[in-house]
Each structure stands twice: as C-alpha cells, then as structure tokens.
Amino acid sequence: MAASLQLSARPFKPHFQSKSLSKPSSIRLATIRCSAATPPKRYSITLLPGDGIGPEVISVAKNVLKLAGSLEGIEFGFQEMPVGGCALDLTGVPLPEETLLVAKQSDAVLLGAIGGYKWDNNEKHLKPETGLLQLRSGLKVFANLRPASVLPQLVDASTLKKEVAEGVDLMVVRELTGGIYFGKPRGFGKNENGEEIGFNTEVYATYEIDRIARIAFETAQKRRGKLCSVDKANVLEASMLWRKRVSAMASEYPDVELSHMYVDNAAMQLVRNPKQFDTIVTNNIFGDILSDEASMITGSIGMLPSASVGESGPGLFEPIHGSAPDIAGQDKANPLATVLSAAMLLRYGLGEGNAAKRIETAVLDALDRGFRTGDIYEAGTKLVGCKEMGEEVLKAVESQIPAAV
C-alpha cells in the first residue's frame, strides 16, 4: 500500500549540499554512523511555519524528517523564518528579504500555511498570500505537483460513491508562474460607457509551456504512462498555443499516451470517472481549480501534500490545506499532509527516496492502526490530536527495520 503514496518521479533539479548542520540526537543514528562506510549526508532545510495551524503541523513534520533521515544516515540543519501574516506583524511585509535569502540558500523549503482573518482586509501588497506568490517567484519554481490518491483506509471518507473513489491515484501538474494570475496588462479602468472595469490577461510564451510539459511527460513516464493536457483551445488563443506545443513534444515521449481535454469536461470527468486520469497537465488558473477539485475526491485536504519545483535551486513543499485559524492552537489539525510534504521534499527535492518511503509507509501504518484526526474520523477509529498523530507516525518510523549499511 505504501506505493500509493509514492509520487514516482525523479527530482527535476540538481541537489546542493549545505554546510548548515544540526547535531544528531538519535541513538539509532549513532549506531548506523558507526557501521556506515561513508559519513552522513547533510542538508539545510528552511522551515516556514507561517500562520494558523502552520506551526503545529511543521513541528510534527520536522520531527518525522529528523527521525527518518537519521535512519538513512542523513543529518538536517533547520532554520525557521517568518512568512505570511506572522511576517507582516513582525516586519510589516509578507515576505521579508532575509526569509527569501535564507530559503534560496537552503537545499529545500518546507512551508506550513499562511493567512488568516486578521489580515483579510489588508491591501493586496500587504496580504499574506502575496508573500507566497513572492516566495514562488523568488525561488523560480514554476511546476506545482499535487497528487490525489484515495487510500484504502480512507475510501469511505470520500464524498463520491465507493466504487467511483476506490483506486483513484492521479497527479495534477500545474503551471505556477504564468497565465492570467501574472499576465499583463491587468488592472482597473473604464469602458466606453464610463463604467468601471477590471481586466486581466491570459498569456503564455512557448518556453513556459515547453518546460511544464516536459515535467509532466517525465512524471507520466514514471507513473502509468498516461498524460492528459487540459485546456480551452476551442475558445482561448493561449490554449491553442498550449495544445500545439504539448502535442509537438509528444514525439519525444513515445512511451506516454497523450490526450487532450477541455477544462469544463475535465471538471465533470473528475467527479464522474476520476480513475481514467493518471497525470494531468494544465495552466495556472485551470490547475488551481482542478487540483482543489481532485483533492476532495480523497475525502480530506488534510491528507494531501504538494511540491513546487524549478529547473535549479531549492523546491518549495507544502500541504494544500489553508491555515485553518478556527482550530489553530487547539491540537486539532491533521499533520499528515505536511508530513507527506516532507516525504515529497526528500523524494523530489533531495533525491532521498528511501527516507521518503519510510515516511510514506509510517503514515499508512498509523492509519492502519486506526488513528484519525477529526477531519478523517469515523466510527470504529481512534480520535487523536495533531501531536498524538505525530507521535504515532514517529513510532511507525522507529519500528521499521534499519536500512542495511
């Protein structure tokens, strides 16, 4: 079952070693180090707890990362930095320059959550979400990978019928830094009748389409070999170019079956027959919507991780859920999406597949033993809080047979 959590794709960027270290504290680590032929690998991780439940889930993920890494001879140096609403309160901006600098110098970045009611009425440049957009831009990440897998233990949590949801395992590859969210011109003005208007521009250059398509084809190669490109090429010129470029690249990947689908049909098919999809690639706005829709097939966004990667430098890894200010500080948050984001960090950001598999297996083990946070609780299972769920995952990691050295 652990395979259902593995994202089955190699990292898309080179790995960088860091000189920033944290002293290992695990007794088991010392045992492995004594018998290992090579010294431990060392990585620098920037932690961005953020707002709401962010600090709670990041704390759990950090502990799981440390333990899983120690069992594979890996040491981490962690540095926490502010972003989002907490950064606004501390510095007056949602992404301080120092935060971005530290993130860019690290090997990978793990984010908790940002936002909250407190900052909802801020001007756009002072909203927590602006800090996230600036972070993605600063790290030059352009591909967002969001898996949506229905785990056997949680199939009854899906709002779809069991026969529809069971066995769903798909990946949405979303272009992250182009399209209508960033296109210019944009703004406000008046039309010929003197009425106020707001306008945005959906625009893509060929290089933006080509690079996201390549990542999508490579992802599909490592999964089940099927790629569905979603667009609106019957109406939008930007989508016409999108389809043209994706189709042209298909000849480079003869082992991948490429199909095309209009976005309105894709939205329907995701709830009608989601098992037909393996890997989906689409633009920024369509990916924003479809990945959220796909996430709800699984039953809870508290279970779903994501990765944002570029051609070089550190990737950004984060759960897809929000900051949930209503339950912040109450030990009710589900930390598993952040824990699985840490697994994606290991697999995609650092190329440490064995450590990632340890975490994925531990999550399944905790679920197999019946532990559930409130968002995935059902009769016959044990309701636990954020901290206890983290402790159960740690127990599951600890109980695994040490890797051969």
N, C-alpha and C positions, 0 to 999 in steps of 0.2 A: 504493500500500500504506500510505502514511502515514495515510490516512483511517481505517484500522482501529485506530489508536491514539488518534484524536481522540475526545473524550468528548461532543462535540456538544451542549453546553448552555451557556446564558449564566450568568454569575455570579448568585448568589441574594442578594447583598447589595451595598450601596454600597461604593465604593472610597475609601480615605483616603490622602492624600498625607502623606509623612513628611519631617521636616527632617533626619533622620539620614542622612548620606551616606558613601559610600566613594569615594576618589579613583580614577577610572578609570585603567587601566594599558594597555589595548589600543590598539595603533597604529591598528587599523581603526576603533576608536571615534572617535579624533581626526579621521579622515578624514570620517566620517559627520557628526560635530558641525560641522565647518567648512561643510558644504554644506547642513545642515539649516536649515529656516526657523524652527524652534522649539527651545528648549533641551531637554536630555534630561529625561525623566520620572524621578522619584526615588521609591524605595520603601524602606521599612525592613523587614527580614526577621529574625525571631528564629530562630536555629538551636538546636535541642535535640539534640545528638549522642546523648546517653543512654549506653547500656551496650553491651557486647559489640562487635559489628561496626558499631554505630551511628556512631562517629566516622569510620570508614573510608569508609562509603557517603555520609555527609554531606559529607565533604571533596570527593569526586568531584562530587556534585550541586551544591555551591557553585560550583565552577569552571565547570561547564557553564552554570549560571544566569548567572554573570557574563559569559561569552562570548556566549551567545545574547542576553542583554539588551543588551550593547554594540552588537551588530549591528542592534538595533532602536531605538537611542537611549535606552536605559534604564540608569539607574545604581541600584545596590543598596547599602544600608548594612546590614551583617550584624552581629549581636550574638549570641554564643554564651552559653548559660546552662545550668546543670545541672538534670537531672530524672531521676527513677527511682533506680536503685541508686547511681549516682555522687553524686547529691544526698544520699542517705542517708549516704554516707561523709563527705561534706563538711559537711553541716549537720544531720544527724540526722532529716530529714524528706524524703519522696519528691518533694514539690513546694514548694520554698522560696517565700516570699511575693514575693521580688524577681523570681524567674523568672516567676511569673504576671503581675506588674505589667509587666515588660518585654514579655511576649507580648501582653498586652492593648493596649499602646500601639503595637504594630507593625502593619504592613499585612498580614502573613501569617506563619504559623509552620510551619517545616519540621522534622519530628521524625525521628530515626534509628531507634532501637529501645531498649526498656527491658527490664530483668530479667536474671536470671542465677542460677545455682545458689547463689551466695554468700548470697542473701537469701531463698531459698525457705522457710526455716523461721521467718522473721520473723512477728510478729503482723500481722494484716490491715492495720492502720493504718500499719504500717511496711514494707509490701511495695512494691516499685517500681511494680507495676500500679495501686496506689491513687493514685499520683501522676498516672497517665494519666487515671484517672476524674475526679480533681480538676481536671485541666487542661481536660478537655472541659466540665466543669461551669462552670469559671471563665470560659471563652471563650463559653459559652452556645451551643455548637454542638449541633445535635440531629439532623442528617441526615448519614449516612455513605454516601458514594457509592463503590462498588467495582466497577470494570469487570473483566470476564473475557473477554479476546479471544485466540483462538488465532491466532498469527501464522503466515503461510505458512512462514517459515523454521524454525519450531519445532513444526510439527504432529506430527512423529514423536516428540517428547518427551512427548506426552500418553499417559496410560495407557489411554485409550479407543482404539478402532479408528479408523483414519484417516478413514473415511467418516462416523463419528459426530462426531469432533472438528473436522474441517475446516470452516472458515467460522463457527465459533461466535463471537459478538460480543454479549455481554449486559452489563447493568448491574444490580447489586443496590443498591437504595436502602433502607437500614436505619435505622429509628428508633433513636436512640442514647442518649437520656437518660431514657427512661421504662420501663414494663413491670416485669417480675419482678426485674430487676437493681437497681431502685431503689425498688420499691413497699414500702409499709408497711401493716400490721405485718410484721416479719421478726424472726427470732431463734431462740432455743432455749427449750425448756420441757419440760414433762412432760404426758403424756396422762392419761386417767382411770385407766389401769392403772399409773401411776407410771413409765412408760417414757420415756426421753429422746426428744424430737422436735426437728426443725429445720423451720422454716417460712418461706415467702416468699409474696409477694402479687403477682399479675399484675394491674396496674391501669392503665387509660388514660383520660384525660379527652378530651372531644371536641376541644379545641383542639390537643392533642398529635397526634391522628390527622389532623386537618384540615391542619395545617401540613406534615406529612411527605407526606401525599397530594398536596398542591399541588406540592411539589417533584418528586414522582415523575411527576405528569402533565406538568409542564413539561419534565422530562427526556425523557419518551417523545415529546413533541411534536418535540423536536429530534433524535430518533433515527429509529426506523422506525414510530412511532405505535402501538405495542402496549404495554399495561401489564397485568401480571398481579399481582394482590394476593393475597398468601399469608397464610392464617390457619388457625385451627382452630375455625371457627364452628359446627361440629356438636357441640362439647363445651364450649368456653370462652365465658363471657359477655363477657369482654373482647374476644374475637374477633368475637362477634356485633355488638357496637357498632362495632368496626373495620370490618367489612364494610358495615354500614349507612351509616357516614359516608363511606367511599370511594365507595360506589355513588351516594350523593347528590351527590357532587362531579362525577361523570362528565358530567352535563349541561352543565357549564361548559367541557368539553373535547370537543366533538363530533368532533374530528379524531383522537381517541385511542380505540382499541379496548380496552375494559376487560374483563378476565376475572378469575375468582376460582379459587383452587386451595387445597385443604387442604395443610398443610405436609408431611404424610407422603407424599402423592402428588407434591408438588413435589420432594422429595428424590429420589424414584425417577426422575421425568421428567428431572431434571438430568443423570443418567448414561445414561438411555435415549435421549433425544432433546433435547439441550440447544439445538439450533438453533431450536426452537419459541419460545424466550424472547427478548424484546428488553429490556424493562425490568421488573424485579421490585421490588415494594414490600412490606415486611413489618415486623413489630415487632422489638424489640431481640434477644430470645433466638433467634427463628427466623432473623433476619438474620445473627446471629453464626455460626450453624451453616451456613446455606445459602451464605453468601458464601465460607466456607472450602471447602466442597464444590465450588463453582463455580471457585474458584481452581485447584484441582488438575486441572481439565479442561485447563488451559493447559500443564501439564507442569512448572511450577516456580513456587512462590510468590515466588521471587527476581525475577520479572518484573512483579509486579503492584503498582500504586500505589493510593492511596485518598485521598479528600478528606472532611473533616468540616466542614460549614458551618452557619451560623445565619442569623438574619434581619438581623443587623448585626455589625460588628466583624470581626476577622481570622478566617480559616479555619485549620484545622489539617490539614496534609498530611503523609502518612507512608506508607512501604511497609507491606505487610501482613505481611511476614515478621517473625520474632522477632529476638532479639539474638544467637542462634547462638554462645553462648560457647565451644563446642568449636573453632570456627575463628577466633575473634577474634584480631586481631593477626597473622594468618598470610597476609594478602593473598589470601585465597581467596573472599571474599564477592562476590556478584553485586550491583553497584551500580545496575543498570538500573531496579529498582523504585523506588529513591529518585530517580533521575534523572527517571523518568516522573512521580513525585510532584511534582517541581519543575515539570514541564510542566503538571500539574493546578493547581499553585499559580498559575502565570501565567494559565492559561485561566479558572479559577474564582475565584481569589482577587483577581486584579488586572485581569482583563479584557484581558490581553495575548495574544490568540490567535495573532498572527504569531510571537512569540517562542516560544510553546508548540509551534507547528508545527515550528519549526526544531529543537527538541529531539527531538520525536517522529520526524521524518524522519532525524535523525542516528542515533538508536538503530537504526532499521531499516537504515540504511546500514552500520553496524558489523556487524550480524548478517548482512547480505547479503555482506559481505566475509569471513565465516566465523569471526569472533571469538566465542569462547564461554568463559564461566567454567565451573567444574567441575559445577555443578548442571544445566547445559543442554548439556554437552559430548557430542558423538558423533563417531564415526569420520569422518574427512574434514574436520573443522573444526580450528581452532587454539585450543588451550587457553591461556587467559591469566588473570592475576590481576585483582584489583579495580582496582589502579592502572592497569594496561595497558588494561583495558576502558574506563576513564575517559578515557585518553589517545586511544583510537580514536574515542570519541564526540566528543571535542573536535576532533579532526582533521576529522570529518564535519561538525560545525557550522561550522568555519572554512572549509571548502571550498565552502560554499553561496554562491550569488550574493548579494551585498549587496542589501538592500531598497532600492527606489527612494526618493529623497528630493527 
